[in-house]
């Protein structure tokens, strides 16, 4: 009987030797050699640091939601494993790796790495951390997040077009003209490929920019809620709305 699995790939801007193609090839070769595995889906986080919180990553969050839904609808044949090339694709921090492991285990899913056995991985995590330490870590992080929200400080890497000054988000004025041009191209219905080729920005990043309200309203969201406001990149009058009558004339 086969085991249903998903794959998780992550690259940061600093990655050179471990691109998405390399990771996927290595994972699929290992899965093939192990045998009796059926890959259901592959999830990707591009330009995401290994030090970031796993639940702040769009690809990882999408993977968790997918697994929850899939396993609920397929209780007799659920997803049981998440495959990565190496455990640092999940996180370079042992405590965050443990955090991710506990979340996945609560759904009946184990992390499998091509270059480290499951037994070694789980033993290493729990020898160092343990369940009790994970609870303490989560409480400490929860308190830290509340404090940073109260001080209107950033909780993750700044969105493209912003930078951090004294712990707070401010507009990167050097990037503002480029973002205005990008949003103008959105308004003009330019394709993601066209914009990506012009500015050298991945399409996944462009999709994130387009849907993030911070650029137009300054609203900073955390866990689906507006927690504070900053200066928006796009100001009134920066974008010329397309006149559909002129477009079709």
Secondary structure, DSSP 8 states (H G I E B T S, - for coil): --EEEEEEEEE-TT-SS--HHHHHHHHHHHHHHH-SEEEEEEEEEES--TTS-GGG-HHHHHHHHHHHHHHHH-TTS-EEEEEESSGGGT-SSHHHHHHHHHHHHHTT-EEEETTB-HHHHHHHHHHHTHHHHHHHHHHHHHHHHHHHHHTT--SSS--TTEEEETTEEEE-HHHHHHHHHHHHHHHTT--HHHHHHHHT--HHHHHHHHH-THHHH-EEEETTEEEEE---SS-TTSS----HHHHH-
